[in-house]
Amino acid sequence: MSERNRNQKRRDKKGRILRNGESQRADGRYAFVYTDCFGKQKFLYSWKLESTDPLPTGRRPCQSLREKEKAVLKDINDGITPYGDNLTVLELVKMVLGYNYGHEMLNNLY
């Protein structure tokens, strides 16, 4: 990759600079990719990048992508699993015991 391309910022169709993890799909929808607390890659989607953006005609009202990003990143920093992440009871118990008692207790659960 040339140095000129490396120094260019990624932009959406309106010319706005996109942050790390953000992209715009061919259909105009915005996407944000992040890694959850279990190391799995997750995606967020929205038709609006900022809360002031107009909603495309025929689309349901939704939060902007950056509002969703802010909420998810806050939850991750606070140690909260966003959206419950479909945890099983065993996974929840392991997570709680791991925080309280260390990894020695986790090995005894098997």
Short mmCIF file of the C-alpha atoms (twelve columns), coordinates in Angstrom:
data_MODEL
# 
_entry.id   MODEL 
# 
loop_
_atom_site.group_PDB 
_atom_site.id 
_atom_site.type_symbol 
_atom_site.label_atom_id 
_atom_site.label_alt_id 
_atom_site.label_comp_id 
_atom_site.label_asym_id 
_atom_site.label_seq_id 
_atom_site.Cartn_x 
_atom_site.Cartn_y 
_atom_site.Cartn_z 
_atom_site.pdbx_PDB_model_num 
ATOM 1   C CA . MET A 1   0.000   0.000   0.000  1 
ATOM 2   C CA . SER A 2   1.402   3.383   -0.899 1 
ATOM 3   C CA . GLU A 3   2.106   5.969   1.774  1 
ATOM 4   C CA . ARG A 4   -0.532  8.274   0.299  1 
ATOM 5   C CA . ASN A 5   -3.284  5.643   0.693  1 
ATOM 6   C CA . ARG A 6   -2.121  4.771   4.200  1 
ATOM 7   C CA . ASN A 7   -2.450  8.375   5.383  1 
ATOM 8   C CA . GLN A 8   -5.943  8.881   3.959  1 
ATOM 9   C CA . LYS A 9   -8.870  8.695   6.362  1 
ATOM 10  C CA . ARG A 10  -11.806 6.417   5.592  1 
ATOM 11  C CA . ARG A 11  -14.923 8.402   4.721  1 
ATOM 12  C CA . ASP A 12  -18.602 7.673   4.242  1 
ATOM 13  C CA . LYS A 13  -20.646 8.641   1.166  1 
ATOM 14  C CA . LYS A 14  -21.269 12.099  2.662  1 
ATOM 15  C CA . GLY A 15  -17.522 12.711  3.106  1 
ATOM 16  C CA . ARG A 16  -17.461 12.360  6.911  1 
ATOM 17  C CA . ILE A 17  -14.434 10.686  8.505  1 
ATOM 18  C CA . LEU A 18  -15.215 7.261   9.982  1 
ATOM 19  C CA . ARG A 19  -13.713 6.147   13.294 1 
ATOM 20  C CA . ASN A 20  -11.905 2.853   13.926 1 
ATOM 21  C CA . GLY A 21  -14.307 -0.065  13.561 1 
ATOM 22  C CA . GLU A 22  -16.877 1.938   11.612 1 
ATOM 23  C CA . SER A 23  -17.735 1.346   7.971  1 
ATOM 24  C CA . GLN A 24  -20.512 2.037   5.509  1 
ATOM 25  C CA . ARG A 25  -22.054 -0.806  3.544  1 
ATOM 26  C CA . ALA A 26  -23.041 -0.640  -0.119 1 
ATOM 27  C CA . ASP A 27  -26.735 -0.281  0.812  1 
ATOM 28  C CA . GLY A 28  -25.929 2.845   2.880  1 
ATOM 29  C CA . ARG A 29  -26.221 1.242   6.304  1 
ATOM 30  C CA . TYR A 30  -23.449 1.898   8.820  1 
ATOM 31  C CA . ALA A 31  -21.693 -0.924  10.670 1 
ATOM 32  C CA . PHE A 32  -19.453 -1.043  13.738 1 
ATOM 33  C CA . VAL A 33  -17.355 -4.091  14.617 1 
ATOM 34  C CA . TYR A 34  -16.056 -4.748  18.139 1 
ATOM 35  C CA . THR A 35  -14.777 -7.637  20.240 1 
ATOM 36  C CA . ASP A 36  -16.877 -8.637  23.243 1 
ATOM 37  C CA . CYS A 37  -15.564 -9.739  26.652 1 
ATOM 38  C CA . PHE A 38  -15.368 -13.371 25.446 1 
ATOM 39  C CA . GLY A 39  -13.197 -12.501 22.442 1 
ATOM 40  C CA . LYS A 40  -16.006 -12.913 19.877 1 
ATOM 41  C CA . GLN A 41  -16.419 -10.399 17.080 1 
ATOM 42  C CA . LYS A 42  -19.783 -8.602  17.182 1 
ATOM 43  C CA . PHE A 43  -21.443 -6.122  14.841 1 
ATOM 44  C CA . LEU A 44  -23.797 -3.169  15.308 1 
ATOM 45  C CA . TYR A 45  -25.818 -1.688  12.446 1 
ATOM 46  C CA . SER A 46  -27.747 1.547   11.941 1 
ATOM 47  C CA . TRP A 47  -29.089 3.641   9.093  1 
ATOM 48  C CA . LYS A 48  -27.776 6.810   10.778 1 
ATOM 49  C CA . LEU A 49  -24.185 7.631   11.762 1 
ATOM 50  C CA . GLU A 50  -25.044 10.630  13.975 1 
ATOM 51  C CA . SER A 51  -28.276 11.321  15.844 1 
ATOM 52  C CA . THR A 52  -28.899 14.386  13.652 1 
ATOM 53  C CA . ASP A 53  -28.831 12.393  10.396 1 
ATOM 54  C CA . PRO A 54  -32.141 12.051  8.551  1 
ATOM 55  C CA . LEU A 55  -33.589 8.566   8.376  1 
ATOM 56  C CA . PRO A 56  -33.829 7.113   4.834  1 
ATOM 57  C CA . THR A 57  -37.404 6.909   3.572  1 
ATOM 58  C CA . GLY A 58  -39.197 3.703   4.412  1 
ATOM 59  C CA . ARG A 59  -36.907 2.826   7.353  1 
ATOM 60  C CA . ARG A 60  -37.976 2.380   10.962 1 
ATOM 61  C CA . PRO A 61  -36.734 4.865   13.563 1 
ATOM 62  C CA . CYS A 62  -33.508 3.726   15.219 1 
ATOM 63  C CA . GLN A 63  -30.615 4.941   17.335 1 
ATOM 64  C CA . SER A 64  -27.590 6.290   15.523 1 
ATOM 65  C CA . LEU A 65  -24.552 4.055   15.205 1 
ATOM 66  C CA . ARG A 66  -22.422 6.285   17.438 1 
ATOM 67  C CA . GLU A 67  -25.074 6.212   20.197 1 
ATOM 68  C CA . LYS A 68  -25.077 2.413   20.045 1 
ATOM 69  C CA . GLU A 69  -21.246 2.341   20.060 1 
ATOM 70  C CA . LYS A 70  -21.104 4.563   23.127 1 
ATOM 71  C CA . ALA A 71  -23.533 2.357   25.071 1 
ATOM 72  C CA . VAL A 72  -21.793 -0.914  24.176 1 
ATOM 73  C CA . LEU A 73  -18.283 0.385   24.861 1 
ATOM 74  C CA . LYS A 74  -19.441 1.775   28.229 1 
ATOM 75  C CA . ASP A 75  -20.888 -1.639  29.152 1 
ATOM 76  C CA . ILE A 76  -17.680 -3.404  28.114 1 
ATOM 77  C CA . ASN A 77  -15.540 -0.978  30.150 1 
ATOM 78  C CA . ASP A 78  -17.834 -1.503  33.162 1 
ATOM 79  C CA . GLY A 79  -17.558 -5.298  32.803 1 
ATOM 80  C CA . ILE A 80  -21.206 -5.730  31.783 1 
ATOM 81  C CA . THR A 81  -22.028 -8.261  29.069 1 
ATOM 82  C CA . PRO A 82  -24.062 -6.359  26.447 1 
ATOM 83  C CA . TYR A 83  -27.441 -7.853  25.522 1 
ATOM 84  C CA . GLY A 84  -26.999 -10.736 28.004 1 
ATOM 85  C CA . ASP A 85  -24.957 -12.438 25.282 1 
ATOM 86  C CA . ASN A 86  -27.123 -15.566 25.634 1 
ATOM 87  C CA . LEU A 87  -25.153 -16.757 28.652 1 
ATOM 88  C CA . THR A 88  -25.884 -20.168 30.070 1 
ATOM 89  C CA . VAL A 89  -26.195 -20.545 33.825 1 
ATOM 90  C CA . LEU A 90  -22.871 -22.407 33.959 1 
ATOM 91  C CA . GLU A 91  -21.094 -19.603 32.060 1 
ATOM 92  C CA . LEU A 92  -22.591 -17.037 34.437 1 
ATOM 93  C CA . VAL A 93  -21.491 -19.028 37.511 1 
ATOM 94  C CA . LYS A 94  -17.972 -19.405 36.098 1 
ATOM 95  C CA . MET A 95  -17.797 -15.693 35.407 1 
ATOM 96  C CA . VAL A 96  -18.974 -14.742 38.925 1 
ATOM 97  C CA . LEU A 97  -16.663 -17.237 40.618 1 
ATOM 98  C CA . GLY A 98  -13.788 -16.107 38.436 1 
ATOM 99  C CA . TYR A 99  -14.225 -12.523 39.621 1 
ATOM 100 C CA . ASN A 100 -14.624 -13.459 43.299 1 
ATOM 101 C CA . TYR A 101 -12.385 -16.454 43.890 1 
ATOM 102 C CA . GLY A 102 -9.842  -16.647 41.114 1 
ATOM 103 C CA . HIS A 103 -9.221  -19.361 38.585 1 
ATOM 104 C CA . GLU A 104 -8.595  -22.167 41.122 1 
ATOM 105 C CA . MET A 105 -12.334 -22.474 41.783 1 
ATOM 106 C CA . LEU A 106 -13.156 -22.665 38.075 1 
ATOM 107 C CA . ASN A 107 -11.187 -25.879 37.644 1 
ATOM 108 C CA . ASN A 108 -13.267 -27.576 40.371 1 
ATOM 109 C CA . LEU A 109 -16.530 -26.970 38.481 1 
ATOM 110 C CA . TYR A 110 -15.807 -29.679 35.938 1 
# 
